[in-house]
Amino acid sequence: MGLVIGLSSIAAVATRVLSAGALDRRGRRPFALGGLALFAAATATLPLAASLGWLLALRAVQGVGWGFATTAISSLVADLAPAARRGEAIGIWGLAPTVAMALGPAAGAGLVRVGGPGAAFLGTAVLFVVALGLMVPVAEPRHVGPVRSGGVFPGGAFLPCAVLFLSSLSYGAIIAFVPVELGSEPGRTGTYFTVYATSILLVRPFAGRLSDRHGRRAVVVPGLLLGAVGVALTGLARGPLSLAVAAALYGVGMSGLTFPALTAWTVDRSGEARGAAMAAFYGSYDLAIALGAFAFGPVYERFGFAAVNLAGAAGIVAAALLASFVSSSPPDLAGRESGRPPRALGD
């Protein structure tokens, strides 16, 4: 189970790294359309897998498609958004996966009840075909200057990616160990993640705009500190109210405030190499989630749930300290060190 689930993420990370420069040189659309098509084809074929090897091969293809599509589409969002409203656009766009994660499990379970597991796979493939159709009319903007990707971490993307990596280790631990710790009482795990998702939906429409007006750092650092409190409280909470408060603080701080502002910050610092920047950004996120679950396993086994969450909170505090020293964009792009995003021509 671990190999089947994890292989797709590993393939996605490798795909992001290997395709980073090509996204900027060849454009986003081919990778977005090709990635969606690959994922749809692999998912539709999964019910036919008759062996573990065949299943793993299809999961790897899913990971490649996911890596291509998500990196290219996030780059297109950054391309199409006006620079002065980039945080707002990314924040609103970021609501989509939150809603999907809230609706997807129930929809999948309903398809399984009606037509068996194959129906869930085919239903997912159909959704990706619909997504492919929605992408077809999206025009890719013309890039206004030469692209200097600088490898896997273009321009100034390294430090925001490091902030994301340190702060996301806790999320790997949350999704791995909250169901184990809270699963003994019916409904507690579901309630925790429902409150978490709801808090994101309430905050994200406004968080990106806040970072556009007041600067990325002014949103990222407080968001990280709120998230650290939420993670620590998750490990120490005993009753349903304290768990709900912990989930809300974690959702508001990490995914509500920090994630869209940090995404926009990475784009701000990367110039025209946005494809490579998004590849590095989401690759850091995927890697942190995988390593967080793996690295905190021995801590959970030996010291317990509270220790895991305190360690995760320490990582988030370290990320906040690092974010305090990250400038808005490299001097060669903006020529200044303020926390505000660069202005678009004509703003």
C-alpha positions as a Markdown table, in Angstrom:
| # | Residue | x | y | z |
|---|---|---|---|---|
| 1 | Met | 0.0 | 0.0 | 0.0 |
| 2 | Gly | 2.8 | 2.4 | 0.9 |
| 3 | Leu | 4.6 | 1.7 | -2.3 |
| 4 | Val | 1.5 | 2.1 | -4.5 |
| 5 | Ile | 0.5 | 5.4 | -2.8 |
| 6 | Gly | 4.0 | 6.8 | -2.5 |
| 7 | Leu | 5.3 | 6.0 | -6.0 |
| 8 | Ser | 3.0 | 8.6 | -7.7 |
| 9 | Ser | 4.4 | 11.4 | -5.4 |
| 10 | Ile | 8.0 | 10.3 | -6.1 |
| 11 | Ala | 7.3 | 10.3 | -9.9 |
| 12 | Ala | 5.7 | 13.8 | -9.6 |
| 13 | Val | 8.7 | 15.2 | -7.7 |
| 14 | Ala | 11.1 | 13.8 | -10.3 |
| 15 | Thr | 9.0 | 15.1 | -13.1 |
| 16 | Arg | 8.9 | 18.6 | -11.7 |
| 17 | Val | 12.7 | 18.6 | -11.3 |
| 18 | Leu | 13.4 | 17.3 | -14.8 |
| 19 | Ser | 10.9 | 19.5 | -16.6 |
| 20 | Ala | 11.6 | 22.7 | -14.8 |
| 21 | Gly | 13.7 | 24.4 | -17.5 |
| 22 | Ala | 11.6 | 23.0 | -20.4 |
| 23 | Leu | 8.4 | 24.6 | -19.0 |
| 24 | Asp | 10.0 | 28.1 | -19.5 |
| 25 | Arg | 11.6 | 27.4 | -22.8 |
| 26 | Arg | 8.7 | 25.6 | -24.5 |
| 27 | Gly | 5.7 | 27.1 | -22.8 |
| 28 | Arg | 3.1 | 25.9 | -20.3 |
| 29 | Arg | 0.3 | 24.7 | -22.5 |
| 30 | Pro | 1.9 | 21.5 | -23.9 |
| 31 | Phe | 2.8 | 20.3 | -20.4 |
| 32 | Ala | -0.6 | 21.2 | -19.0 |
| 33 | Leu | -2.5 | 19.4 | -21.8 |
| 34 | Gly | -0.2 | 16.5 | -22.0 |
| 35 | Gly | -0.1 | 16.0 | -18.2 |
| 36 | Leu | -3.9 | 16.0 | -17.9 |
| 37 | Ala | -4.1 | 13.5 | -20.8 |
| 38 | Leu | -1.5 | 11.2 | -19.2 |
| 39 | Phe | -3.3 | 11.2 | -15.9 |
| 40 | Ala | -6.7 | 10.5 | -17.5 |
| 41 | Ala | -5.3 | 7.6 | -19.6 |
| 42 | Ala | -3.5 | 6.0 | -16.7 |
| 43 | Thr | -6.5 | 6.4 | -14.3 |
| 44 | Ala | -8.9 | 4.9 | -16.8 |
| 45 | Thr | -6.6 | 1.9 | -17.3 |
| 46 | Leu | -6.1 | 1.2 | -13.6 |
| 47 | Pro | -9.1 | -1.2 | -13.3 |
| 48 | Leu | -7.4 | -3.4 | -15.9 |
| 49 | Ala | -4.2 | -3.8 | -13.8 |
| 50 | Ala | -3.8 | -7.5 | -13.2 |
| 51 | Ser | -0.5 | -7.5 | -11.2 |
| 52 | Leu | 1.4 | -5.3 | -8.8 |
| 53 | Gly | 4.0 | -4.4 | -11.4 |
| 54 | Trp | 1.3 | -3.2 | -13.8 |
| 55 | Leu | -0.3 | -1.2 | -11.0 |
| 56 | Leu | 3.0 | 0.4 | -10.1 |
| 57 | Ala | 3.7 | 1.3 | -13.7 |
| 58 | Leu | 0.3 | 3.1 | -14.0 |
| 59 | Arg | 0.8 | 4.9 | -10.7 |
| 60 | Ala | 4.2 | 6.2 | -12.0 |
| 61 | Val | 2.5 | 7.4 | -15.2 |
| 62 | Gln | -0.1 | 9.2 | -13.0 |
| 63 | Gly | 2.7 | 10.9 | -11.1 |
| 64 | Val | 4.3 | 12.1 | -14.3 |
| 65 | Gly | 1.0 | 13.5 | -15.5 |
| 66 | Trp | 0.3 | 15.1 | -12.2 |
| 67 | Gly | 3.8 | 16.7 | -12.1 |
| 68 | Phe | 3.4 | 18.1 | -15.6 |
| 69 | Ala | -0.1 | 19.4 | -15.2 |
| 70 | Thr | 0.0 | 21.0 | -11.7 |
| 71 | Thr | 3.3 | 22.7 | -12.4 |
| 72 | Ala | 2.3 | 24.0 | -15.8 |
| 73 | Ile | -1.2 | 25.2 | -14.6 |
| 74 | Ser | 0.2 | 27.0 | -11.5 |
| 75 | Ser | 2.7 | 28.7 | -13.8 |
| 76 | Leu | -0.1 | 29.8 | -16.1 |
| 77 | Val | -2.0 | 31.3 | -13.2 |
| 78 | Ala | 1.1 | 33.3 | -12.2 |
| 79 | Asp | 1.6 | 34.4 | -15.8 |
| 80 | Leu | -2.0 | 35.5 | -16.3 |
| 81 | Ala | -2.4 | 37.4 | -13.1 |
| 82 | Pro | -1.4 | 41.1 | -13.0 |
| 83 | Ala | 1.7 | 41.5 | -10.9 |
| 84 | Ala | -0.1 | 43.9 | -8.4 |
| 85 | Arg | -2.9 | 41.3 | -7.8 |
| 86 | Arg | -0.8 | 38.1 | -8.1 |
| 87 | Gly | -1.3 | 37.1 | -4.5 |
| 88 | Glu | -5.1 | 37.5 | -4.8 |
| 89 | Ala | -5.3 | 35.4 | -8.0 |
| 90 | Ile | -3.2 | 32.6 | -6.5 |
| 91 | Gly | -5.2 | 32.7 | -3.3 |
| 92 | Ile | -8.5 | 32.3 | -5.2 |
| 93 | Trp | -7.1 | 29.6 | -7.5 |
| 94 | Gly | -5.9 | 27.8 | -4.4 |
| 95 | Leu | -9.5 | 27.3 | -3.2 |
| 96 | Ala | -10.0 | 24.8 | -6.0 |
| 97 | Pro | -8.0 | 21.9 | -4.5 |
| 98 | Thr | -9.4 | 22.6 | -1.1 |
| 99 | Val | -12.9 | 22.2 | -2.3 |
| 100 | Ala | -11.9 | 19.2 | -4.4 |
| 101 | Met | -10.4 | 17.5 | -1.3 |
| 102 | Ala | -13.6 | 18.1 | 0.6 |
| 103 | Leu | -15.9 | 16.7 | -2.1 |
| 104 | Gly | -13.7 | 14.0 | -3.7 |
| 105 | Pro | -13.7 | 11.3 | -1.0 |
| 106 | Ala | -17.5 | 11.3 | -0.7 |
| 107 | Ala | -18.0 | 11.4 | -4.4 |
| 108 | Gly | -15.5 | 8.5 | -4.9 |
| 109 | Ala | -17.2 | 6.5 | -2.2 |
| 110 | Gly | -20.6 | 7.0 | -3.9 |
| 111 | Leu | -19.2 | 5.8 | -7.2 |
| 112 | Val | -17.8 | 2.7 | -5.5 |
| 113 | Arg | -21.2 | 1.9 | -4.0 |
| 114 | Val | -22.9 | 2.3 | -7.4 |
| 115 | Gly | -20.5 | 0.6 | -9.8 |
| 116 | Gly | -17.5 | -0.7 | -7.8 |
| 117 | Pro | -14.0 | 0.5 | -7.7 |
| 118 | Gly | -13.7 | 0.7 | -11.5 |
| 119 | Ala | -16.5 | 3.3 | -11.5 |
| 120 | Ala | -14.4 | 5.5 | -9.2 |
| 121 | Phe | -11.4 | 5.2 | -11.5 |
| 122 | Leu | -13.4 | 6.0 | -14.6 |
| 123 | Gly | -15.2 | 8.9 | -12.9 |
| 124 | Thr | -11.8 | 10.4 | -12.0 |
| 125 | Ala | -10.6 | 9.9 | -15.6 |
| 126 | Val | -13.7 | 11.7 | -16.9 |
| 127 | Leu | -13.0 | 14.7 | -14.6 |
| 128 | Phe | -9.5 | 15.0 | -16.0 |
| 129 | Val | -10.9 | 14.9 | -19.6 |
| 130 | Val | -13.2 | 17.7 | -18.6 |
| 131 | Ala | -10.3 | 19.6 | -17.1 |
| 132 | Leu | -8.4 | 19.0 | -20.4 |
| 133 | Gly | -11.3 | 20.6 | -22.3 |
| 134 | Leu | -11.3 | 23.6 | -20.0 |
| 135 | Met | -7.6 | 24.1 | -20.6 |
| 136 | Val | -7.8 | 24.1 | -24.4 |
| 137 | Pro | -9.1 | 27.7 | -24.9 |
| 138 | Val | -6.6 | 29.2 | -22.3 |
| 139 | Ala | -4.1 | 31.3 | -24.2 |
| 140 | Glu | -0.6 | 31.4 | -23.0 |
| 141 | Pro | 0.8 | 35.0 | -22.6 |
| 142 | Arg | 3.8 | 36.1 | -24.5 |
| 143 | His | 6.9 | 36.3 | -22.3 |
| 144 | Val | 8.4 | 39.7 | -22.4 |
| 145 | Gly | 12.1 | 38.9 | -21.8 |
| 146 | Pro | 14.7 | 36.1 | -21.9 |
| 147 | Val | 14.2 | 33.3 | -19.5 |
| 148 | Arg | 17.1 | 32.5 | -17.2 |
| 149 | Ser | 16.0 | 29.6 | -15.2 |
| 150 | Gly | 19.2 | 29.0 | -13.3 |
| 151 | Gly | 18.5 | 25.2 | -13.0 |
| 152 | Val | 16.2 | 23.6 | -10.4 |
| 153 | Phe | 16.0 | 26.7 | -8.2 |
| 154 | Pro | 15.8 | 29.7 | -10.5 |
| 155 | Gly | 16.7 | 33.2 | -9.4 |
| 156 | Gly | 15.6 | 33.8 | -5.9 |
| 157 | Ala | 13.3 | 30.8 | -5.5 |
| 158 | Phe | 15.6 | 28.9 | -3.2 |
| 159 | Leu | 14.8 | 30.7 | 0.0 |
| 160 | Pro | 11.0 | 30.7 | -0.3 |
| 161 | Cys | 11.2 | 27.0 | -1.2 |
| 162 | Ala | 13.3 | 26.4 | 1.9 |
| 163 | Val | 10.6 | 28.2 | 4.0 |
| 164 | Leu | 7.9 | 26.0 | 2.4 |
| 165 | Phe | 10.0 | 22.8 | 3.0 |
| 166 | Leu | 10.6 | 23.5 | 6.7 |
| 167 | Ser | 7.0 | 24.5 | 7.3 |
| 168 | Ser | 5.4 | 21.6 | 5.4 |
| 169 | Leu | 7.2 | 18.8 | 7.3 |
| 170 | Ser | 4.5 | 19.2 | 9.9 |
| 171 | Tyr | 1.8 | 18.6 | 7.4 |
| 172 | Gly | 3.3 | 15.2 | 6.5 |
| 173 | Ala | 3.2 | 14.3 | 10.2 |
| 174 | Ile | -0.4 | 15.6 | 10.5 |
| 175 | Ile | -1.9 | 13.6 | 7.7 |
| 176 | Ala | 0.1 | 10.5 | 8.8 |
| 177 | Phe | -0.5 | 10.5 | 12.5 |
| 178 | Val | -3.7 | 12.5 | 13.2 |
| 179 | Pro | -5.9 | 9.6 | 11.9 |
| 180 | Val | -3.9 | 7.1 | 14.0 |
| 181 | Glu | -4.1 | 9.2 | 17.2 |
| 182 | Leu | -7.7 | 10.3 | 16.8 |
| 183 | Gly | -9.1 | 7.3 | 15.1 |
| 184 | Ser | -10.1 | 5.5 | 18.3 |
| 185 | Glu | -13.1 | 7.8 | 18.7 |
| 186 | Pro | -15.5 | 7.9 | 15.8 |
| 187 | Gly | -15.7 | 11.3 | 14.0 |
| 188 | Arg | -12.7 | 13.0 | 15.6 |
| 189 | Thr | -10.4 | 12.7 | 12.6 |
| 190 | Gly | -13.1 | 13.8 | 10.2 |
| 191 | Thr | -14.0 | 16.8 | 12.4 |
| 192 | Tyr | -10.4 | 17.9 | 12.6 |
| 193 | Phe | -9.9 | 17.9 | 8.9 |
| 194 | Thr | -13.3 | 19.4 | 8.2 |
| 195 | Val | -12.5 | 22.4 | 10.5 |
| 196 | Tyr | -9.1 | 22.6 | 8.9 |
| 197 | Ala | -10.6 | 22.8 | 5.4 |
| 198 | Thr | -13.4 | 25.2 | 6.4 |
| 199 | Ser | -10.9 | 27.6 | 7.9 |
| 200 | Ile | -8.9 | 27.6 | 4.6 |
| 201 | Leu | -12.1 | 28.3 | 2.6 |
| 202 | Leu | -12.9 | 31.3 | 4.8 |
| 203 | Val | -9.4 | 32.9 | 4.7 |
| 204 | Arg | -7.9 | 32.3 | 1.3 |
| 205 | Pro | -10.1 | 34.6 | -0.7 |
| 206 | Phe | -8.7 | 37.5 | 1.4 |
| 207 | Ala | -5.2 | 36.3 | 2.2 |
| 208 | Gly | -3.7 | 36.8 | -1.2 |
| 209 | Arg | -5.0 | 40.3 | -1.5 |
| 210 | Leu | -3.5 | 41.2 | 1.9 |
| 211 | Ser | -0.1 | 40.1 | 0.7 |
| 212 | Asp | -0.6 | 42.3 | -2.4 |
| 213 | Arg | -1.4 | 45.3 | -0.3 |
| 214 | His | 1.0 | 44.9 | 2.6 |
| 215 | Gly | 3.8 | 42.7 | 1.3 |
| 216 | Arg | 4.4 | 39.0 | 1.3 |
| 217 | Arg | 6.5 | 38.9 | 4.5 |
| 218 | Ala | 3.7 | 40.7 | 6.5 |
| 219 | Val | 1.4 | 37.8 | 5.7 |
| 220 | Val | 3.8 | 34.9 | 5.6 |
| 221 | Val | 5.5 | 35.4 | 9.0 |
| 222 | Pro | 2.3 | 35.8 | 11.1 |
| 223 | Gly | 0.7 | 32.9 | 9.2 |
| 224 | Leu | 3.6 | 30.6 | 10.0 |
| 225 | Leu | 3.5 | 31.6 | 13.7 |
| 226 | Leu | -0.2 | 30.9 | 13.8 |
| 227 | Gly | 0.4 | 27.6 | 12.1 |
| 228 | Ala | 3.1 | 26.7 | 14.7 |
| 229 | Val | 0.6 | 27.3 | 17.5 |
| 230 | Gly | -2.0 | 25.2 | 15.8 |
| 231 | Val | 0.4 | 22.3 | 15.3 |
| 232 | Ala | 1.6 | 22.4 | 18.9 |
| 233 | Leu | -1.9 | 22.6 | 20.2 |
| 234 | Thr | -2.9 | 19.6 | 18.0 |
| 235 | Gly | -0.5 | 17.5 | 20.0 |
| 236 | Leu | -1.5 | 18.8 | 23.4 |
| 237 | Ala | -5.3 | 19.1 | 22.9 |
| 238 | Arg | -7.5 | 16.8 | 24.8 |
| 239 | Gly | -11.1 | 17.8 | 24.2 |
| 240 | Pro | -13.1 | 18.4 | 21.0 |
| 241 | Leu | -13.1 | 22.2 | 21.4 |
| 242 | Ser | -9.3 | 22.4 | 21.8 |
| 243 | Leu | -8.8 | 20.1 | 18.8 |
| 244 | Ala | -11.2 | 22.3 | 16.7 |
| 245 | Val | -9.3 | 25.5 | 17.7 |
| 246 | Ala | -6.0 | 23.7 | 16.8 |
| 247 | Ala | -7.3 | 22.7 | 13.4 |
| 248 | Ala | -8.6 | 26.2 | 12.8 |
| 249 | Leu | -5.3 | 27.9 | 13.7 |
| 250 | Tyr | -3.4 | 25.5 | 11.6 |
| 251 | Gly | -5.7 | 25.9 | 8.6 |
| 252 | Val | -5.8 | 29.7 | 8.8 |
| 253 | Gly | -2.0 | 30.1 | 9.4 |
| 254 | Met | -0.5 | 27.5 | 7.1 |
| 255 | Ser | -2.8 | 27.0 | 4.1 |
| 256 | Gly | -5.0 | 30.0 | 4.5 |
| 257 | Leu | -2.4 | 32.8 | 4.9 |
| 258 | Thr | 1.0 | 31.4 | 4.3 |
| 259 | Phe | 0.6 | 29.2 | 1.2 |
| 260 | Pro | -0.8 | 31.6 | -1.3 |
| 261 | Ala | 1.5 | 34.5 | -0.2 |
| 262 | Leu | 4.5 | 32.2 | -0.3 |
| 263 | Thr | 3.6 | 31.0 | -3.8 |
| 264 | Ala | 3.3 | 34.6 | -5.0 |
| 265 | Trp | 6.6 | 35.5 | -3.2 |
| 266 | Thr | 8.4 | 32.7 | -5.1 |
| 267 | Val | 7.0 | 34.0 | -8.4 |
| 268 | Asp | 8.0 | 37.6 | -7.5 |
| 269 | Arg | 11.6 | 36.5 | -7.0 |
| 270 | Ser | 11.9 | 34.4 | -10.1 |
| 271 | Gly | 11.3 | 36.8 | -13.0 |
| 272 | Glu | 10.3 | 35.0 | -16.2 |
| 273 | Ala | 11.5 | 31.6 | -15.0 |
| 274 | Arg | 8.1 | 30.9 | -13.4 |
| 275 | Gly | 7.8 | 27.4 | -14.7 |
| 276 | Ala | 11.0 | 26.4 | -13.0 |
| 277 | Ala | 10.0 | 28.3 | -9.9 |
| 278 | Met | 6.7 | 26.4 | -9.6 |
| 279 | Ala | 8.4 | 23.1 | -10.3 |
| 280 | Ala | 10.8 | 23.8 | -7.4 |
| 281 | Phe | 8.0 | 25.1 | -5.2 |
| 282 | Tyr | 5.7 | 22.2 | -5.5 |
| 283 | Gly | 8.6 | 19.7 | -5.6 |
| 284 | Ser | 9.7 | 21.1 | -2.2 |
| 285 | Tyr | 6.1 | 20.7 | -0.9 |
| 286 | Asp | 5.7 | 17.1 | -2.1 |
| 287 | Leu | 9.1 | 16.2 | -0.7 |
| 288 | Ala | 8.5 | 17.8 | 2.7 |
| 289 | Ile | 5.2 | 15.9 | 3.1 |
| 290 | Ala | 6.8 | 12.6 | 2.2 |
| 291 | Leu | 9.8 | 13.1 | 4.5 |
| 292 | Gly | 7.7 | 14.5 | 7.3 |
| 293 | Ala | 5.7 | 11.4 | 7.6 |
| 294 | Phe | 8.8 | 9.2 | 7.3 |
| 295 | Ala | 11.1 | 11.2 | 9.6 |
| 296 | Phe | 8.6 | 11.7 | 12.4 |
| 297 | Gly | 7.6 | 8.0 | 12.5 |
| 298 | Pro | 10.3 | 7.1 | 15.0 |
| 299 | Val | 9.6 | 10.2 | 17.1 |
| 300 | Tyr | 5.9 | 9.1 | 17.3 |
| 301 | Glu | 6.8 | 5.6 | 18.2 |
| 302 | Arg | 9.2 | 6.5 | 20.9 |
| 303 | Phe | 8.0 | 9.8 | 22.4 |
| 304 | Gly | 4.3 | 10.1 | 21.3 |
| 305 | Phe | 2.0 | 12.4 | 19.5 |
| 306 | Ala | 2.7 | 15.6 | 21.4 |
| 307 | Ala | 6.5 | 15.3 | 20.7 |
| 308 | Val | 5.8 | 14.9 | 16.9 |
| 309 | Asn | 3.7 | 18.0 | 16.8 |
| 310 | Leu | 6.1 | 20.0 | 19.0 |
| 311 | Ala | 8.9 | 19.0 | 16.5 |
| 312 | Gly | 6.7 | 20.1 | 13.6 |
| 313 | Ala | 6.0 | 23.4 | 15.3 |
| 314 | Ala | 9.7 | 23.9 | 15.7 |
| 315 | Gly | 10.2 | 23.5 | 12.0 |
| 316 | Ile | 7.5 | 26.1 | 11.3 |
| 317 | Val | 9.2 | 28.6 | 13.7 |
| 318 | Ala | 12.5 | 28.0 | 11.9 |
| 319 | Ala | 10.7 | 28.7 | 8.6 |
| 320 | Ala | 9.3 | 32.0 | 10.1 |
| 321 | Leu | 12.8 | 33.1 | 11.1 |
| 322 | Leu | 14.1 | 32.3 | 7.6 |
| 323 | Ala | 11.2 | 34.2 | 6.0 |
| 324 | Ser | 12.1 | 37.2 | 8.1 |
| 325 | Phe | 15.3 | 37.5 | 6.1 |
| 326 | Val | 14.0 | 36.9 | 2.6 |
| 327 | Ser | 13.7 | 40.0 | 0.4 |
| 328 | Ser | 10.7 | 40.5 | -1.9 |
| 329 | Ser | 12.7 | 39.8 | -5.1 |
| 330 | Pro | 16.3 | 39.5 | -6.3 |
| 331 | Pro | 18.1 | 42.9 | -6.7 |
| 332 | Asp | 18.5 | 42.3 | -10.5 |
| 333 | Leu | 14.7 | 42.0 | -10.8 |
| 334 | Ala | 13.3 | 44.7 | -8.6 |
| 335 | Gly | 16.3 | 46.6 | -7.3 |
| 336 | Arg | 14.9 | 46.9 | -3.8 |
| 337 | Glu | 14.5 | 44.9 | -0.6 |
| 338 | Ser | 11.0 | 45.8 | 0.6 |
| 339 | Gly | 8.4 | 43.2 | 1.4 |
| 340 | Arg | 6.0 | 44.4 | -1.4 |
| 341 | Pro | 5.6 | 42.6 | -4.7 |
| 342 | Pro | 6.9 | 44.2 | -7.9 |
| 343 | Arg | 4.5 | 46.5 | -9.7 |
| 344 | Ala | 3.3 | 45.8 | -13.2 |
| 345 | Leu | 3.9 | 48.3 | -15.9 |
| 346 | Gly | 1.2 | 50.9 | -15.9 |
| 347 | Asp | 0.2 | 50.3 | -12.2 |
